Amino acid sequence: MEDTLQNTFDGPAFTIKQFCHHYRISRTGYYRLMERGLAPKATLIVDTARILHRDRMQWEASLRHVARTRLGLSDDPDPPAT
């Protein structure tokens, strides 16, 4: 199996293995996230599940939103100066 990244229109598409390596999580951890509905969307390309760049970016944004909400912070990254 070739372990190189394939580019999509907006960036590389990761296999599950590449995604886990990139974000330093175990495959078990990824599948636990998936069971809870917290993993990024995977798209089947030919016969391999790939996580597209835009889906990773949406997933990262959702993580930031959850973290900011739990900390009681605004979602606005640049709140107006007072």
Protein Blocks (a to p, Z undefined) as FASTA:
>chain_A
ZZbdcddfkbccddfklmmmmnopafklmmmmmmnopaccdddehjaccddfklmmmmmm
mmmmmmmmmnopafblbacdZZ
